[in-house]
């Protein structure tokens, strides 16, 4: 992506970057709200169907890229978002917002495995610290069972695998990628919903303004507005100026879950969350990252 000469972020761009990560962090609150009546795979299918209707007609990938985008529909659409929504349905939004950050350490590990990236001592320590933090979150007393937790961890790994595919796709318009991946993923997720969930029509009828507002937020706020602003930022500035803002995402998600949803703030969330974000910061900000780039989708958004 073309980029102008490096310059400091203006106050308006600082505000824009902060708004983006706030929108992404609060996406977990919106998802949890919508899941109050909608089953997770149906909700994911709705999100992608609406996103595809808005983006796919205007942004087209090349034919050679379609097989890779179909694979991304499986990895990102079903594997990442489907599993994440399934996990959020059974755990606190605040906890999920932190656990999903494991996608960054997973990406670093896959970069080492697939592309020969050297992790180094500090980034290896960052990996260890992030996994210790998530292990503490697994002991959260308000986590009713481990299945949703494992689903969110698996969704982070699916996101990391998807980044390997994105790297091999080559240059592609990010909005084309989002739109066509959504178009291919939505029927897969609808089929998964029909096969594993029940009462879809009743759930749709029972969803009120609050639930539909959550659905609209995931489409308009987290996807269309946030990504448009983000792509403008990374077109104007080097990655090291904008990527650090993404570390605010789990903090916003934690605060949103506690303040807006009334979720309890426990020492597991505070200590585990702090260790996870610290470890991710070391992995994210030190040199040597081969996969995770600012133009790729952020996990959980």
NORBEL-V397273 format. One record per backbone hydrogen bond with DSSP energy under -0.5 kcal/mol. CO is the residue of the C=O (numbers start at 0). NH is the residue of the N-H. Records with the same first field share a line. If there is no record, write none. Layout:
CO = NH ; NH
This chain:
9 = 13
10 = 14
11 = 15
12 = 16
13 = 17
14 = 18
15 = 19
16 = 20
17 = 21
18 = 22
19 = 23
20 = 24
21 = 25
22 = 26
23 = 26
24 = 27
25 = 29
26 = 30
27 = 31
28 = 32
29 = 33
30 = 34
32 = 35
33 = 36 ; 37
38 = 42
39 = 43
40 = 44
41 = 45
42 = 46
43 = 47
44 = 48
45 = 49
46 = 50
47 = 51
48 = 52
49 = 53
50 = 54
51 = 55 ; 56
54 = 57 ; 58
61 = 64 ; 65
62 = 65 ; 66
64 = 68
65 = 69
66 = 70
67 = 71
68 = 72
69 = 73
70 = 74
71 = 75 ; 76
72 = 77
73 = 78
74 = 79
75 = 80
76 = 81
77 = 82
79 = 83
80 = 84
81 = 85
82 = 86
83 = 87
84 = 88
86 = 89
87 = 90
91 = 95
92 = 96
93 = 97
94 = 97 ; 98
95 = 99
97 = 100
98 = 101
99 = 102
100 = 103 ; 104
101 = 105
102 = 106
103 = 107
104 = 108
105 = 109
106 = 110
107 = 111
108 = 112
109 = 113
110 = 114 ; 116
111 = 115
116 = 118
118 = 122
119 = 123
120 = 124
121 = 125
122 = 126
123 = 127
124 = 128
125 = 129
126 = 130
127 = 131
128 = 132
129 = 133
130 = 134
131 = 135
132 = 136
133 = 137
134 = 138
135 = 138
136 = 139
139 = 142
141 = 143
144 = 148
145 = 149
146 = 150
147 = 151
148 = 152
149 = 153
150 = 154
151 = 155
152 = 156
153 = 157
154 = 158
155 = 159
156 = 160
157 = 161
158 = 162
159 = 163
160 = 163 ; 164
161 = 165
162 = 166
163 = 167
164 = 168
165 = 169
172 = 176
173 = 177
174 = 178
175 = 179
176 = 180
177 = 181
178 = 182
179 = 183
180 = 184
181 = 185
182 = 186
183 = 187
184 = 188
185 = 189
186 = 190
187 = 191
188 = 192
189 = 193
190 = 194
191 = 195
192 = 196
198 = 202
199 = 203
200 = 204
201 = 205
202 = 206
207 = 211
208 = 212
209 = 213
210 = 214
211 = 215
212 = 216
213 = 217
214 = 218
215 = 219 ; 220
216 = 220 ; 221
218 = 223
219 = 224
220 = 225
222 = 226
223 = 227
224 = 228
225 = 229
226 = 230
227 = 231
228 = 232
229 = 233
230 = 234
231 = 235
232 = 235 ; 236
234 = 3
237 = 240 ; 241
238 = 241 ; 242
241 = 244
242 = 245
243 = 246
244 = 247
245 = 248
247 = 251
248 = 252
249 = 253
250 = 254
251 = 255
252 = 256
253 = 257
254 = 258
255 = 259 ; 260
256 = 260 ; 262
257 = 261
263 = 265
265 = 269
266 = 270 ; 271
267 = 271
268 = 272
269 = 273
270 = 274
271 = 275
272 = 276
273 = 277
274 = 278
275 = 279
276 = 280
277 = 281
278 = 282
279 = 283
280 = 284
281 = 285
290 = 292
292 = 295
297 = 300
